[in-house]
Amino acid sequence: MSGLHKDGDLTYEILIGCEIHCELKTPTKAFCACENRYGGMPNTRVCPVCLGLPGAMPVPSKEFVELGAAAGYAFSCGINRFVTFDRKHYFYPDLVKGYQITQYDIPLCHDGHVMLDGKKVRLERIHLEEDVGKSIHREDGRSCIDFNRSGVPLIEIVSKPDLSSPEEAALFMQTVREILRYIGVTEGNLEEGAMRCDANINLKILTNGTEYRTPISEIKNMNSFRSIRDACTYEAGRQLEEFRSNRQTYSSGFKNTMGWDDAAGRTVIQRTKNSFTDYRFVVEPDIPPVILDDAFLAQARSRVGELPAEKRDRFRREYGLSDSDAKTLTSERELAEWFEDAAKESGDPGKVANWILGELLAVRNDRNIGLSDLPVTPAHIAGLVNALGNNTITSRQARVVFAEMLKTGELPSAIIRKHAMEQVSEIGAIGKIVDEVFAENPAALEDYAKGKTNVVDWLTGQVMKKSRGQANPGIASELVQKRLADFS
């Protein structure tokens, strides 16, 4: 995934830094009271503030800043208590104001890191900013603009160029998304554009004892892990070939802006720019500095809690889960908490995990609903596992109980009582049924005497049938074998 690569006489490293734009899960937009949600009829959730009309005054929402600070704490960032906003001027059709409210000199968060399988990827900053509108290009050749997204709250997470392969770049975005979703900062729906990644990539090449750097390419607006991996893979190869053909090298501040053509499987140059000199940053005159006090920062920190990697390690250690099971059960905060609540009520966390992973998640996915929308709770699964562990019901009965739990929402204990499913383990009672089965099936006993050993399973099945499935199958089998030994 990383390190040095050889291509003929060239030795090279891939250098990748990512800028991830993430929509925050706030009820309103960043600087106004318009509703913050995806979709809907175009241009219906707009106001003078998010349209930048003359005289409109933007006011940063408390939750906008709080969620940004929570993200900073999740990535071990320092948090600036003195928060200011700036205007970044550029001219795109979907930027209604001709500038974007962002942070330039003083970002909210600075100097954090993300751990990728033991490797520390440094973060330069996390800053707050607003989203722009959305251009819609119609089949008839006309372009329309929807400003519902204009003013949606974003954080931009900027890494150092510490990623050394396309696979690492994809894993970086995947890990960032997992953590931000886990702490409730974002929905992170990639298909809705709630997270988008710009990857800055170039090569460090060593040939004949001399080191060169290829020009940086910024690949814009990728919203899937696969596209990040494929785009960086293609661009690394393209830069290598370009270096071989014309020895073009890095010039300070110069950057190619590229797009990723997924259908063609190649990057496409969009423009060139000279870093920040292409933008005109000025202090946002309509938003005074914001001072963050101890109570505000404590509230932001409280949102973080135990992160996925920490919880994964603890689940393996405390509950004896496999790496695969621990990873799945900690993929969502709700799922992890659901499992742990059930595990604490049960004497067998491993079986709880099996029922959740093997049965409950299949039902949830089939119905396309959340865990909280299911009619069962952690207490239901714990009760079912305990009933199995206490030999109150058989495995076959457990599936019947599970199905009825999903249908009625009743607890396992109530279902077991209602259907008289309690497993009989008393030897005398089961022995009486064994005697009855033997008396009713003399032909089976004759077959056993002739050497047909499969009679054991058949007779045990008859005992289970006669007991309406309530006999402990282990005891029933043991008594059948003992009685046959006496018979022979």
N, C-alpha and C positions, 0 to 999 in steps of 0.2 A: 504493500500500500504506500510505502514511502521510501525515501533515500535516494541514492544515486542511480542513474540510468545510463546505459551505454548504447550509442548508435554509431557504429563505425568508429571513426577517430574522435568522436565527440563524447564527453562525459557531461551529463547535465542533471540538474535538479529542477523540479516543478515547484514554483512558489505561488500559492493561492491565498488571497484574503477575501473574506466574504462580508457583504453588507446586507443584512436581513431586515426587511421592512415588515413589521408585524402589526396588524390591527388589534387594538385593545378592546376588551369586552366591557365597555361602559354603556350606561343607558342612553347617554346623549353624546353629541359630537364634541370635539375638543374644546371649542371656544364659543359654543352657543347651545341652546336648549333643543335643537332639532334631534329627533330620534335617531339613534345609531343602530341600524340593522341592515342586512343584506337584501337586495332585490326590491321589488315593488314597482309601482308605476313611475316612470322617469320624471324627475324634477318635481316631485311632490313633497320631499323632505328637505326643503331649502328655506333660507331666511336671508335678510340683508347681511347678517354677519358672515355666513358661510359662502355667500355670493360676493362678498367684499364690496358692498354698495357704499357710496359716500356717507359718512357719518355713523356707520355701524361700528360698535365697539366690541372687540373680542374679549372674552373673559375665560381664562383657563379653568376647566372644571377640576374640582378637588380629586375626583377619582381618576382622572387622566394622569395627574402627577403621581398619585398614590400607586397606581398600577405600574407606572414606569419605575418608581423607586423599588417596588417589590421585585420586578425583574432584575434590577441591579443587585439586590441582596441575594437573589437566587444564583447569580453568577459571581458572587464574592467581590462586587465592585465597591469602590468608594462612592459615597453619595454627597454631592454638593448641596449645602444648605441654602446657598444663595443662588436662586434660579432665575435666569433671564431668557428672553426669547428674541429671535432675530428674523429678518426678512431675507429670503433667498430669491433673487430675481432671475427668472428665465422665462422663455416664451414658448409655451406649448398651447395648442387650442383648448385642451381640457383644464388648463390652469386659469380659472376665471379672473383672478385678481392680478395676474401678471407677476405674482410673487407667492411664495409659500412661507407660512410661519413655521419656523424650525428653531434649532439651537446651534450656534456656531462656536463662539468663543468659550462658553461655559456650558458643557453638556450636563445633564442631570446626574449621570453615572460615569465613572471612569475607572480604568485599570482593573478589570475583572478577568475571569478566565472560564473556559469550558473544558472539562476533562473528557477525552476520547480514548477509552480503553487504556488508561494510564498515561496518555500524552496530554500535556497542558497546552491548550490553544489560548493565547492571550487575547483579551478584548481591549481595544483602545478606548471605546466609549459606547454608551447607550444614550441617545438623545431623543427628545420628544419632538414631534412635528405633526402636521396635518396632511391628510391625503388630498389628492386632486380629483377632478371629475373623471368620467369614463367616456372615451370615444367609441362610438358604435358605427362600424362601417357596413353599410347596407349593400345588398346584391345589386341594387339599381345604380350604384356608383356614388350615392350621396352618403355623407357622414353626419351623424347626429351626436350630440353630447348630452349625457345624463349627469347632472351635478348632485344627485343624491349622495354620492360618495365624497363630495367636496367637503372638507372639514372633518372627516372621520379621524379619530385619534390614532396615531401610530407611534411606535418606537422604532428607531433604527439602531441595530446592533452591528458595530463595526469591529471586525477582528484584525489582528495583525496578520501578516503573510506567513502564518505558521503551518498552514495546511500544505502537505507535500504530495498529494495525489488527488485525482478526481474522486476516488472512493472516499477519501477523508473529507472532501468538501461536501459530498452528499450526506455522510454520517454527521458532519457538523450541523447542518440544517436540521436533520432528523432529531438530533439530541436537543438542540435549542427548542424545537417545536414541542418535544415531549415534556421538557421542563416547564415551558411557559403554559402549556395546557394543564399541566399537573397543578400549578399554583393558581389556576383560574384567571390568568391574565388575558388569555385569548382563546377563541374557539379553534383557531389554527386550521380552518378549512381551506386546504390548498386549492380545491376546485373553484372556490369562490374568490380566490386571490387574497385571502386574509393573511397569507405569508408569501412574500416574494423575495427572491435572492438575486443580488448582483454579485458576480464573481470577478475579482481582479486577478488576472493570471499572467505570469511571464516565466521565462526560463533563465536559470543561471547556468551558463555553459563554460566548460573548461576545455580548451584545445591548445596544444603545443605550449602548455605552461601559462597561458593567458586566460583570464576570466572575463566573460562578456555577460551582459544582461540584455535580453530581448525587450522590445517595447511592450509596455503593459496594455493588455486588452481588458476592458470592462464589459462583461457579458451581462446584459440587462434583463431584468424582469422574468426570471425563471421561477416557476411555481410547482415544480415536482422534483423529487430526489433524483429520478432518472434523468431528467433534462439537465440538471447540474452536472451529474457524472458524465453524461454523453457530451455535453457542450465543452466541458473542460478537457476531456480526452481529445476531442477533435481539435480544439484550439491549441493544445500543447503540440500536437503533431504538425499543425499548420505553421506555428512559430518556428519549429525546428527546421522545416523545409525552407521557410523564408530566410532563416539565418544562413542556411547552406547556400542559398542562391545569391543573396546580396549583402550578407553580413550586417544587416540593419540592426542597430543596438539602441539601448534605452537612452532617452534624452530626458533630463529632469523636468517633471511637470507635464510631459506629453503623454497622452493616453488615447487609445482607440476605443470608441464606443461600438460594441458589437451587439447584434441580436442573434438569437438562436432559432434557426429554421428547422423545426422538429421533423417536418415531412421530408426535407432534403437531407437532414442529418449533417448540417454544416452551420458554421457561424457566418454572419453577414455583416459587413461593416456599415454602420449607420452614420457616424461622424467622428471627427477627431477634436480633441479639446485639450487645453492647457490647464488641467487641474482646476483650482478654485478661481483662477483668473477669468474663467468663462462665466462665473456667477458674480453678482454684486450683492454682497452681504451688508446690511445695515441693521442697527438695533431697531427692534419693533417698538415704535413710539407709543402705541396704544395699550401696551401691557407693561405695567410697572414690575420691578423685580419682586419675586416671591421668596419669602423667608420660611424655610421648613423647620419647625420646632421639634423637640424631643417626642412629644406625644404623636405627632403626625408620622414621624419616622418609625416609631414603635408599632403603630398600626400597620404601616407598610410591611415591616419585617414580620409581623404576625401572620401575614398571608402566606408566607413561604412554607413553613413547617418542614417535615422530613421529605427530602427530594427522592426521586425514583431510584437512583443508584444506591443511596443509603438504605432505603426500604428493601430493595432487592437483596442486599447483603444480609440484612436482619432477618428477612423471611427464610433465607437459606439456613441461617444460623439457629434461629429460634424454633422454626417449624419443620426443619429438615426437608425443605422443598428442593427439587432439582433446579438446575440453572434455567431450564426451559420453562418450568411451571412458575418459578419466581419472576421471570421476565414478563410472562403474559399477565400474571396477576397484579403486577405493578405498572402495567402499561397505562392505566387510567387511575386517577386518585379514588374515584368512586368505587371502582372494582376492588382496589387494594383494601380500602376501608371495609367494604362489604365482606370480603374474605376474612379479614382479621376479626370482625365482630362474630362471624360464624365460628371461626377457629377457637375463639376464647370460650364459647358456650359448648364446644364439643371436646371430647377426649381424644379425637383423632384428626388433627389438622390435615394430614395427608389425604384422608378420605373426603374431607370437606373440599379440598382443592380438586379432587377428581370429579366430584359431583358438579362443582361450579364450571370447571373447564370442559368436562365431557357432556354435560346435559344443559345446565342453566344458560351458558353463553350461546349454545346452539339455538335455544328457544328465543333468546333475546335477539339474535341476529336474524332468525327466521321472521320474527314479528317486526323487526326494525324499530325497536323501542329501547329506552334506557332501562337500567336495572331498577330504578325507582318506580318505573311504570308497571313492573311485574307484580302479580298479586302475592308473591312470596317474599319473605324477609330472611336475613341471616338466621333468625331463630328457627325458621322452617327447615333449612338445610341442616343446621346443627341437630335439631330434633330427629330428623330422618337418619342422619349418621349415627346418632346415639342409639336409636331403636335397632339399627342393624348391629351395632357393636354389642348391645345387650342381648342379642339373639331374640329380641321381641318379635321381629319379622324376618322373613327370608329375603334374599336378593330379588327374587321375582316379585314378591309383595312390595318391596321398596319402590319398584318402578310403577306399580299401580298407585301407591301412595303419592309418588311424585306427580304423576299425571293429574290426580284429583286435587292436589295442592294447587297446581297451576289453574285448574278450572274453578275451584271454589274459594281458594285463599284460606281454607281451614288448616290448622296445625296438624302435623303428623299424628300426634297422640289422639286427637279427636277422630281422625279418619280411621285409625287402627281400632279404636273402641267401637265406632259405628259399624264397621264391617267385621267385627270379632276376629281380627287378624292376629291377636296375640299368639306368639309361637309357644307351643307346648314343649317344655324340656323335662318334664317330670317322667322319670324312667318307667314307673309303674303304668302310667296312662298310655305311654307309647307302646309299652310291652303288650298291653291288652289289645291294641290295634294290630300289632304284629301277629299275635295269636289268631285273631279273626281272619287276617289275610291268608295265613298259612292254611287255616281250616277251609277257606273258600277256594283254594287253588292247588289241589293235590297233584294236578298234572305238572305244574311248575316244579314241584318238589321231586317228581319222578325225573324230569329233565335234568335237574341239578345232580341227581344221583347218577345220571348217565354221563356227567362231565360237562354239562353246558353252564359255564360260569357266568354268562351274561344274565342268568336268572336273578343274580343278586341285585343288579340295578333295576330290573323289572319289578321285583317284589318290593324294593324300597320305594319305587314310584307308586305302587299300589297303596302302600302305607301313607304316603304323602297325599294321595288322592282321597283316601278314606278319611283322613284327618282334615280335609279341605285346605291343605297346604299349611296347617298350623303346627304340625310336628316338626321338631328340630331335625333337619335332614341328616346331620352328622350322627345324632343319637339313633335315629331310625335306621340308618345304614349299619351302624355298629350292632344294634340288636338283631337285625335281619341276619347278619353274618354269624353272630353267636348262636342264634336259633338254628341256622342251617348246619353249623358244626355239630350241634347236639343231635340234629336229625340224621346226619350221616354217620 
